[in-house]
Amino acid sequence: MEVEKISPKKVSEQVEEQMESFIHAGKFKPGEKLPSVRELCDLFDVGRSAVRDAMTSLKGKGLVEIRHGEGMYICPFDPAKLLQHYMLLPNSKDIEALFQVREMLEAGMVKLAAQFRSEEDLKAMKLAIEEMKSNSEKEQGLSDYKFHSEIAKASGNHILFQLMDFISATTKKHMLEFHSYIASNPRLTQEIINQHERIFEKIAASESEASCEEMMAHLKFVRTLMQEISLEEIS
């Protein structure tokens, strides 16, 4: 059996890894201008080609922006680029993974919303629930989407809001299909509405832990139903 000799990592890959660790550690801030190629060569004690290759790779990951004639800059945080880089595409397997991420995010998000929500936030959430009571399947699905989006907005954390917005947009089609499925069952439809109302009540009462418990119970209920839908489609 012939095998190729395993070579050590390229110098450019080592530079790339160190730069990426610096960025994630916050040593370089979003929008900050990076040292010049020559300065990075001196810093890492490597040649210009290694630094250029490393920067090109970081640019491909959406971490660095190269402005001709100006230099290199750290890109603002963009959750869409981050998720796309890791090939988190909306197939059935990834949708399941996205819902797991959503559960983890919403657990903390709803706690923050209970602490920092304004009266305007509460009005927007209440309106979404009222719209959810509409007989239209599409409107129910869109209002459900809106309710969770308003909670993310009320959390006051813009990065959390962007992450939730991306995940919700990616799974939106599946959630609309979910509402189409439960529309034929008034009991399920009413239970979903009741769950949203309980979440809203706990947020309005500024009860962080209780709002989290209600949210997790709701998401677990939805996940179970969606698994049942998938099994029915297979059988």
C-alpha positions as CSV (number, residue, x, y, z in Angstrom):
1,M,0.0,0.0,0.0
2,E,1.4,3.4,-1.0
3,V,0.7,6.4,1.2
4,E,1.7,9.9,0.9
5,K,4.1,11.3,3.5
6,I,2.2,13.3,6.1
7,S,3.6,16.8,6.1
8,P,3.4,19.4,8.9
9,K,0.9,22.2,8.6
10,K,1.7,25.0,6.2
11,V,3.1,28.1,7.8
12,S,0.1,30.1,6.4
13,E,-2.3,27.7,8.2
14,Q,-0.5,28.3,11.5
15,V,-0.7,32.1,11.0
16,E,-4.4,31.7,10.1
17,E,-5.2,29.7,13.2
18,Q,-3.4,32.2,15.5
19,M,-5.1,35.2,13.9
20,E,-8.5,33.5,14.1
21,S,-7.9,32.8,17.8
22,F,-6.9,36.4,18.4
23,I,-10.2,37.6,16.7
24,H,-12.4,35.2,18.7
25,A,-10.6,36.2,21.9
26,G,-11.4,39.9,21.2
27,K,-7.8,41.0,20.8
28,F,-8.9,42.5,17.5
29,K,-12.3,44.3,17.6
30,P,-14.9,44.5,14.8
31,G,-14.1,47.4,12.5
32,E,-10.5,47.6,13.7
33,K,-7.7,48.0,11.2
34,L,-5.1,45.1,11.3
35,P,-1.4,45.6,11.3
36,S,0.1,45.8,7.8
37,V,1.4,42.7,6.0
38,R,5.0,43.7,6.8
39,E,4.1,44.1,10.5
40,L,2.4,40.7,10.6
41,C,5.4,39.2,9.0
42,D,7.6,40.6,11.8
43,L,5.0,39.5,14.4
44,F,4.9,35.9,13.3
45,D,8.4,35.8,11.8
46,V,7.2,34.5,8.5
47,G,7.3,35.5,4.8
48,R,4.8,37.7,3.0
49,S,3.2,34.9,1.1
50,A,2.3,33.1,4.3
51,V,0.5,36.2,5.7
52,R,-1.3,36.9,2.4
53,D,-2.5,33.3,2.2
54,A,-3.7,33.4,5.8
55,M,-5.6,36.7,5.2
56,T,-7.2,35.4,2.1
57,S,-8.5,32.4,4.0
58,L,-9.8,34.6,6.8
59,K,-11.5,36.8,4.3
60,G,-13.3,33.7,2.9
61,K,-14.5,32.9,6.4
62,G,-16.0,36.4,6.6
63,L,-13.7,37.4,9.4
64,V,-11.4,39.9,7.6
65,E,-12.2,42.5,4.9
66,I,-9.4,43.5,2.6
67,R,-9.8,47.1,1.3
68,H,-7.5,47.9,-1.6
69,G,-5.3,50.9,-0.9
70,E,-6.5,51.0,2.8
71,G,-5.5,47.8,4.5
72,M,-7.2,44.9,6.3
73,Y,-10.0,45.3,8.8
74,I,-11.9,43.0,11.1
75,C,-15.5,42.4,9.8
76,P,-18.5,43.2,12.0
77,F,-20.1,40.1,13.6
78,D,-22.5,38.5,11.0
79,P,-24.2,35.4,12.3
80,A,-25.4,34.5,8.8
81,K,-21.9,34.3,7.5
82,L,-20.8,32.4,10.5
83,L,-23.4,29.7,10.1
84,Q,-23.0,29.6,6.4
85,H,-19.2,29.0,6.8
86,Y,-19.9,25.9,8.9
87,M,-22.3,24.7,6.1
88,L,-25.4,24.8,8.3
89,L,-27.8,24.4,5.4
90,P,-31.5,23.9,5.9
91,N,-31.9,20.2,5.1
92,S,-33.8,17.9,7.4
93,K,-30.8,17.0,9.6
94,D,-29.8,20.6,10.0
95,I,-33.3,21.8,10.7
96,E,-33.3,19.4,13.7
97,A,-29.9,20.9,14.8
98,L,-31.2,24.4,14.3
99,F,-34.1,23.7,16.6
100,Q,-31.7,22.5,19.3
101,V,-29.8,25.7,19.0
102,R,-33.0,27.7,19.1
103,E,-34.0,26.0,22.3
104,M,-30.7,26.9,23.9
105,L,-30.9,30.5,22.7
106,E,-34.5,31.0,23.6
107,A,-34.0,29.8,27.2
108,G,-31.7,32.7,27.9
109,M,-33.5,35.1,25.6
110,V,-36.8,34.8,27.4
111,K,-35.2,35.4,30.7
112,L,-33.6,38.7,29.4
113,A,-37.0,39.7,27.9
114,A,-38.6,39.2,31.3
115,Q,-36.0,41.6,32.8
116,F,-35.8,44.3,30.2
117,R,-39.1,44.3,28.3
118,S,-40.8,47.6,27.8
119,E,-44.5,48.3,27.6
120,E,-44.1,48.6,23.8
121,D,-42.5,45.2,23.7
122,L,-45.5,43.7,25.6
123,K,-48.0,45.4,23.3
124,A,-46.2,43.9,20.2
125,M,-46.2,40.4,21.8
126,K,-49.9,40.7,22.8
127,L,-50.7,41.7,19.2
128,A,-48.9,38.7,17.8
129,I,-50.9,36.4,20.0
130,E,-54.2,38.1,19.0
131,E,-53.2,37.7,15.3
132,M,-52.4,34.0,16.1
133,K,-56.0,33.4,16.9
134,S,-56.9,34.2,13.3
135,N,-58.5,31.3,11.3
136,S,-55.8,31.7,8.5
137,E,-53.1,29.0,8.7
138,K,-50.6,31.3,7.1
139,E,-51.4,34.2,9.5
140,Q,-51.1,31.8,12.5
141,G,-47.7,30.8,11.4
142,L,-46.5,34.3,10.7
143,S,-47.8,35.5,14.0
144,D,-46.0,32.7,15.8
145,Y,-42.8,33.8,14.1
146,K,-43.5,37.4,15.0
147,F,-44.1,36.5,18.7
148,H,-40.8,34.9,19.1
149,S,-39.1,37.7,17.2
150,E,-40.6,40.3,19.5
151,I,-39.2,38.3,22.5
152,A,-35.8,38.4,21.0
153,K,-36.1,42.1,20.4
154,A,-37.2,42.7,24.0
155,S,-34.1,40.9,25.3
156,G,-32.1,44.0,24.4
157,N,-29.2,41.9,23.0
158,H,-28.7,42.8,19.4
159,I,-26.4,39.8,18.6
160,L,-28.9,37.4,20.2
161,F,-31.6,39.0,18.1
162,Q,-29.6,38.6,14.9
163,L,-28.9,34.9,15.6
164,M,-32.6,34.2,16.4
165,D,-33.6,36.1,13.2
166,F,-31.3,34.0,11.1
167,I,-32.5,30.7,12.7
168,S,-36.1,31.7,12.5
169,A,-35.8,32.7,8.9
170,T,-34.1,29.4,8.0
171,T,-36.8,27.3,9.7
172,K,-39.7,29.6,8.7
173,K,-40.9,27.3,5.9
174,H,-41.0,24.3,8.3
175,M,-42.9,26.3,10.9
176,L,-45.5,27.4,8.4
177,E,-45.9,23.7,7.4
178,F,-46.3,22.9,11.0
179,H,-49.1,25.4,11.5
180,S,-50.8,24.0,8.3
181,Y,-50.6,20.5,9.9
182,I,-52.1,21.5,13.3
183,A,-54.8,23.7,11.6
184,S,-57.0,20.6,11.1
185,N,-56.9,20.0,14.9
186,P,-58.5,22.8,16.9
187,R,-57.3,21.3,20.2
188,L,-53.7,21.5,19.1
189,T,-54.1,25.0,17.7
190,Q,-55.7,26.2,21.0
191,E,-52.9,24.5,23.0
192,I,-50.2,26.3,21.0
193,I,-52.0,29.7,21.6
194,N,-52.4,28.9,25.4
195,Q,-48.7,28.2,25.6
196,H,-47.8,31.5,24.0
197,E,-50.2,33.3,26.4
198,R,-48.5,31.6,29.4
199,I,-45.1,32.7,28.2
200,F,-46.4,36.2,27.7
201,E,-47.9,36.4,31.2
202,K,-44.6,35.4,32.8
203,I,-42.7,37.9,30.8
204,A,-45.2,40.6,31.6
205,A,-44.9,39.7,35.3
206,S,-41.0,39.9,35.0
207,E,-40.7,36.3,36.2
208,S,-37.5,35.2,34.4
209,E,-37.3,31.6,35.6
210,A,-41.0,30.9,35.2
211,S,-40.9,32.4,31.7
212,C,-38.0,30.2,30.8
213,E,-39.9,27.1,32.1
214,E,-42.9,28.0,30.0
215,M,-40.8,28.6,26.9
216,M,-39.0,25.2,27.2
217,A,-42.2,23.4,27.8
218,H,-43.6,25.0,24.6
219,L,-40.5,24.2,22.5
220,K,-40.5,20.6,23.7
221,F,-44.2,20.3,22.8
222,V,-43.5,21.7,19.3
223,R,-40.5,19.5,18.8
224,T,-42.5,16.4,19.7
225,L,-45.3,17.3,17.3
226,M,-42.8,18.0,14.5
227,Q,-41.2,14.6,15.0
228,E,-44.7,13.0,14.7
229,I,-45.3,14.9,11.5
230,S,-42.0,13.6,10.1
231,L,-42.9,10.0,11.0
232,E,-46.2,10.3,9.3
233,E,-44.6,11.6,6.1
234,I,-42.2,8.6,6.1
235,S,-44.9,6.0,6.8
